[in-house]
């Protein structure tokens, strides 16, 4: 399919394949699925492989991307017929931002989901951060393995443990500093976008929760050593960081309505878009999946005005209603290409110009 460089609406019943199209685009950005990180589980049950091929125009160059996964074989990911030796080298080349109903996990689930949110954004523009984060997780695994070995064999070697302590201290110092800079610079944009969506009727905030703001990693490790040995794992470090989501001074997880939570998440993702664009100089692709549930018409209209004012580049929106989005864009005035998705097949339904006329 050839998509519009502006707004693309994918219309169809639930289960027709709309979200699969968004996930395929996400795959070409991040080398993995947004919904299921286990590649083999994204293969159709009656097939032995899947293949995604796409072309992305960036800086007047047409780049061809290829992602193939076959049972029992290594994933193949190629750019312009050249295979990557490290998939991490692809991250950030073609940024995208996705908003789906699954994003409620950012509010409802544990801190690991919110850390991934931070790491996913920073990694799109800071390769050093991504490399050091991978290195940190490897060192953390080695230290935890060593703690388990000590416990199972009723032994302890302080010098061996300190080798990994020094590695974690070095990496933690850098990663904590980058996370702090990111959050501090992310908040103003997030607050501004949320104000546009909610007409300023709610006050929201976002806070980075980390022990490292008060205590150096070296001191944290020293104070936690007995606990680490008892529990056989490293109990301090950036892998314990969190984000605190607040509305009117209270935890949005407990005190926010479904509509308020949805608005908060939309603002997070749109702020993520603007942040990545400023950091990379490239407008990410914006993927909006089933965004109309649980928010009122006023906020939906505010969202559509936001995404149609040229701030957000190429946009993909899914909807079960064939009329809702075209009608909104007729009222707002923006180019729109509508696709009908049915049983895994897709075809152009209509094209609307900014003046509401069909092309």
Residue pairs with C-beta under 8 A, 6 or more apart in sequence:
1 339
1 346
3 314
3 316
3 337
4 314
4 335
4 336
4 337
4 351
5 57
5 313
5 314
6 314
6 315
6 334
6 335
6 336
6 337
7 307
7 308
7 315
7 317
7 329
7 334
7 335
7 336
7 337
8 314
8 315
8 316
8 317
8 336
8 337
8 338
8 339
9 317
9 318
9 319
9 325
9 326
9 336
9 337
9 338
9 339
10 18
10 21
10 22
10 316
10 317
10 318
10 319
10 339
10 341
10 346
11 18
11 318
11 319
11 320
11 321
11 322
11 325
11 338
11 339
11 340
11 341
11 349
12 18
12 318
12 320
12 340
12 341
12 342
13 320
13 342
14 320
16 341
16 342
16 343
16 344
17 341
17 343
17 344
17 345
17 346
18 289
18 318
18 341
19 35
19 100
19 289
19 290
19 318
20 344
21 316
21 318
21 341
21 346
22 34
22 98
22 100
22 287
22 289
22 316
22 318
23 33
23 34
23 35
23 42
24 52
24 54
25 54
25 96
25 285
25 287
25 316
26 33
26 34
26 96
26 98
26 287
27 33
27 52
27 67
28 52
28 54
28 56
28 65
28 67
28 94
29 94
29 95
29 96
29 284
29 285
30 91
30 96
31 67
31 75
31 77
31 87
31 90
31 91
32 39
33 39
33 42
34 98
34 100
34 102
35 100
35 102
36 42
39 69
39 75
40 69
40 71
42 50
42 69
43 49
43 50
43 69
43 71
44 50
48 70
48 71
49 68
49 69
49 70
49 71
50 68
50 69
51 66
51 67
51 68
52 65
52 66
52 67
52 68
53 64
53 65
53 66
53 67
54 64
54 65
55 62
55 63
55 64
55 65
56 62
56 63
56 65
56 94
57 63
58 93
58 94
58 282
63 79
63 80
63 94
64 79
64 80
64 81
65 77
65 78
65 79
65 94
66 76
66 77
66 78
66 79
66 81
67 75
67 76
67 77
68 75
68 76
68 77
69 75
69 76
75 87
76 83
77 83
77 84
77 87
77 90
78 84
79 90
79 93
84 90
88 127
88 130
88 131
88 134
91 123
91 124
91 127
91 130
92 123
92 124
92 125
92 127
92 280
94 282
94 285
95 124
95 276
95 277
95 280
95 282
95 284
95 285
96 284
96 285
96 286
96 287
97 269
97 270
97 272
97 273
97 276
97 284
97 285
97 286
97 287
98 269
98 287
98 289
99 265
99 266
99 269
99 286
99 287
99 288
99 289
99 291
100 287
100 289
100 290
101 289
101 290
101 293
103 265
103 268
103 269
104 261
104 262
104 265
105 113
106 113
106 114
106 117
106 245
106 265
106 268
107 245
107 252
107 253
107 256
107 261
107 264
107 265
108 253
111 240
111 241
111 242
111 243
114 242
114 243
115 238
115 239
115 241
115 242
115 243
117 243
117 268
118 179
118 182
118 183
118 241
118 243
119 129
119 130
119 133
121 182
121 186
121 272
121 275
121 276
122 129
122 130
122 178
122 179
122 182
123 129
123 130
123 133
124 276
124 279
124 280
124 284
125 276
125 279
125 280
126 178
126 279
128 174
129 174
129 175
129 178
132 171
132 174
132 175
133 175
135 171
136 168
136 171
136 172
136 175
136 237
136 238
136 239
137 239
139 164
139 167
139 168
139 171
140 168
140 234
140 237
140 239
142 164
143 161
143 164
143 165
143 168
143 234
144 232
144 233
144 234
146 160
146 161
146 164
147 161
147 228
147 229
147 232
147 233
147 234
148 232
148 233
149 155
150 156
150 157
150 161
150 229
151 229
151 232
156 229
161 225
165 218
165 221
168 217
168 221
168 234
168 237
169 216
169 217
169 218
169 221
172 212
172 217
172 237
172 238
173 216
173 217
175 238
176 210
176 212
176 217
176 238
176 241
179 208
179 210
179 238
179 241
180 208
180 210
180 213
182 275
183 206
183 207
183 208
183 243
184 208
185 275
186 206
186 271
186 272
186 275
187 205
187 206
189 271
189 274
189 275
190 204
190 206
190 267
190 268
190 271
191 204
191 205
193 267
193 270
193 271
193 274
193 306
194 202
194 204
194 263
194 264
194 267
196 302
196 306
197 263
197 266
197 267
197 299
197 302
197 303
197 306
198 263
198 299
198 302
199 298
199 302
202 247
202 248
202 260
202 263
203 247
203 248
203 249
204 245
204 246
204 247
204 248
204 252
204 264
204 267
205 244
205 246
205 249
206 243
206 244
206 245
206 246
207 243
207 244
207 246
208 241
208 243
208 244
209 241
209 242
209 243
209 244
210 238
210 240
210 241
210 242
211 220
211 236
211 240
212 220
212 238
212 241
215 223
217 236
217 237
220 236
220 237
221 228
221 234
221 236
221 237
223 236
224 234
224 235
224 236
227 235
228 234
228 235
244 251
245 251
245 252
245 253
245 264
246 252
247 255
247 256
247 260
247 264
248 255
250 256
252 260
252 261
252 264
256 264
258 294
259 294
259 295
259 296
259 299
262 291
262 293
262 294
262 295
263 295
263 299
266 291
266 295
266 303
270 306
270 307
270 312
273 283
273 284
273 286
273 312
274 311
276 282
276 284
277 283
277 284
283 312
283 313
283 314
284 313
285 313
285 314
285 315
285 316
286 307
286 312
286 313
286 314
286 315
286 316
287 316
288 307
288 315
288 316
288 317
288 318
289 318
290 318
290 319
290 320
291 300
291 303
291 317
292 300
292 319
292 324
295 303
300 328
301 328
304 325
304 328
304 329
304 332
305 332
306 312
307 315
308 329
308 332
308 333
308 334
317 325
319 325
322 338
322 340
322 349
325 336
325 338
326 336
326 338
326 350
326 352
329 336
329 352
329 356
330 352
330 356
333 354
333 355
333 356
334 354
335 351
335 352
335 353
335 354
336 351
336 352
337 348
337 350
337 351
337 352
338 348
338 349
338 350
338 351
338 352
339 346
339 347
339 348
339 349
340 346
340 347
340 348
340 349
350 358
351 358
351 359
352 358
352 359
353 359
